[in-house]
Amino acid sequence: MKQYKILTPDAAQPEAFTDATAAVDRLTELYTQSIAFLRTQFTEAMADAPPDTRIRAFYPEVRVTTASYAQVDTRLSFGHVATPGTYACTITRPDLFRNYLIQQIGLLLTNHGQPVIIGPSDTPIPVHFAMTHDSGITVPQEGAAAFTLRDVFDVPDLSTTNDDIVNGTFVAADGVGPLAPFTAQRVDYSLARLTHYTATDPDHFQCHVLFTNYQFYVSEFEEYARTMLRDPASGYTSFVSTGDQEITDGDAPIIAAARLPQMPTYHLKRADGSGITLVNIGVGPSNAKTATDHIAVLRPHAWLMVGHCAGLRNSQKLGDFVLAHAYLREDHVLDDDLPVWVPIPALAEIQIALEKAVAEVTQLEGYDLKRIMRTGTVATIDNRNWELRDQSGPVHRLSQARAIALDMESATIAANGYRFRVPYGTLLCVSDKPLHGELKLPGMASDFYKTQVARHLMIGIRAMEQLRNEPLERIHSRKLRSFDETAFL
């Protein structure tokens, strides 16, 4: 194999910081330098003769060493390392994560009284990720360039693009523990996937994410967004549709997309990022896992499922609501990452917000809420036509689990929220009752959608607006944290 010399940016020395903002400024400087270097070198390599050097630039990193246990407010579930030692994490897109990084580094400085060290890591930046935000440059497929791409530039490396940290299987070969739940390469990978699946830039995503399994919710969300944009006091600043179409005027036109992406996504934005993102994940646990796998790297404050379900009790009516307090997981897509024996607890802060939102929108309170809402176990399966098989097995399990509703996404979203330490909740709307002869037939479905979609979506929005007013440390329950957690949320 041909041996290449290595060309890198001018080496930067690690620096100690006791101010979080200054530390993030330095991270931004190092990252910008590396990205600019790779873009320049790649452009020249594609235009000229094949390079005779290997070209490499590195992600910046945050590193901290502490010799003592932190004395912290034990009500806080993040912001400190569990034991003395050295911890580090690679960083990408410090511009996108600026507020998050300032907060997390600030807590680290406060809780441990030790400076953070900012400098280059030893993890190369894949050339594909360096070009992501430059629309004028495209990285060719293998074999399309005049030289072998991976001989000259670094490409994505699966050894640093995985979920070992959040899955609890990470082993620190050099004795340095992880400081954050994701490596920089894992984050970059998901940012690229989000652009592909949602047809919107990750920069537009807000801290509060609603998932739905029907496109009917989108038109209602857009109408609500337009109403908010017409009200200068609403606090919302713009609405983004697929294709990154952004409007700030509630009456501005939006061109319908010629072809919707796999997961159409819409953003009602606020200046501080505390707005609401709606993702139509479509039907099925695989889509639910894919969406949450990638949105998790943005560290949202909460995500909620507001979709349709099959009611399993004869006493339920079409249009009734189901507030999930537990989940029966028969979706199987997360079995290798989060075994089914792991309980997925209900989070009090989320449950209270959802129940309050139902009461506010329906004008029912207390005992009267039971007229239109039940709480209990939601079962999630991976077979859309489960009714066509022998029902004795599934129905018996549903009965044993005390399930009150069945869908194909909710448990997956909740389980991935648990796995990624993102607060989660589920409020479903009964759209059919297959065990009781009320199938979702065309005429019934049309009437149902007309009367219930707007109200259901508004409940999800109201819940998110309540959570927005809660301090972050209260929403991020200690139930989501394990024995040995990363300091960064």
FENTABEL-V753074 format. One line per field, one symbol per residue. phi: phi as a letter, one per 30 degrees, with the letter a starting at -180 (. if undefined). A space follows every 50 residues. Layout:
BEGIN
phi->???
END
This chain:
BEGIN
phi->.dccdccbdedcdebcbcbdddddededddddddddddddddddddccde dcbdcbbcddbcbbbbcbddcbddddcbjaddbelcbaadbbhdddcedd dddddddddddcicdcccadcccdddddddceccddbbdddejdddbded dccdcecddcbacedddicdbddcicddcbdbdddddeedddddeddcib deeddcdccccbcbdeddddddddedddddcdddidcabcceihdcbccd cddbddddbdddbebbbccbdcicdbcccddicjdddddeddecdeddhd dabbcbbcbcdccdddcejdcbcdcabccbdidcedcbeddddcddcedd dddddddddddcicbhdddddbbbcldcccbcbdcdddcedddedddddd dhdcabbbbddddddddddcicebabbcbdcabddbicddcedddddddd ccdddddddddddddddeddeeddddddddccdbcdddd
END
